[in-house]
Amino acid sequence: MSSKEGVLSYVTKAGGLANRLEPIAKDVFMGSDDERNLLIFHRDEHGKVNALIERRKFNDLRLTRDT
């Protein structure tokens, strides 16, 4: 994930094209790639992001942050 000029984006492989994230709601974004998956930032009780959920057509991919 990176933020450049106020635009949040991510790449899936080194040297790949950046997928821009379009805000849908608080902590919910839609990717600009062909799949148009939802990306949801999950926060702990202190408001710190501790997981990213990629909501796909048939399942969720949950990426957790190691501390």
N, C-alpha and C positions, 0 to 999 in steps of 0.2 A: 504494500500500500504506500502511496505517496500523495502529497498534496502540492500542486504547482499552480500558482496564480489562482488559488481558491477552488481548484478542481481536484476532487479526489479520484484517484485511478489506481489500477493494479496491472501487473503483468503475470502471466502464468509460466513463462520460461524466460531465461536470460536472453536478451536481445529481441524478445517478442514485442509486438505492438501493445501499447497501453489500452486497457479497457476503461473508459470513463464511467464513473458511478453517478447516476442521476438520483437525487434525493426524492424519496416517496413520502416518508414520515420521519419522526425522530428516530435515529439509529437504523433506518431501513432505506436501502438503496437498490436500484435496478441497474444491472450491468448493461453496457452498450454493445456487447457482443451479440452474435446471432441467437444465442440461447435465451437471452433476456432473463436470467436467473435473478432472484432476490438475494441480497446480502444483508444480513441482520447482525448488528453489533449487540452482543449481550453484555450487560453490566452487572457487577457485584453490588452488594449493599452499600458500598462506598462510592459508587458511580464510576468505578474504573472498568474499562473494557477487559473482560476476561475470556471472551470467546467470540468467534465469528461463525455464523451459520449461513451456509450457502443453500438456499431453498431451491431445489431442482424440481423438475416435473414429477418425479416419482419418489424422491427421498430427500432428506436433509444431510448435508455434509457439515459436520461440526468440527471446527478447528479451535483448540483451546490454547491459551497462553501458558507457557511454563514460567514459573517464577523462580 
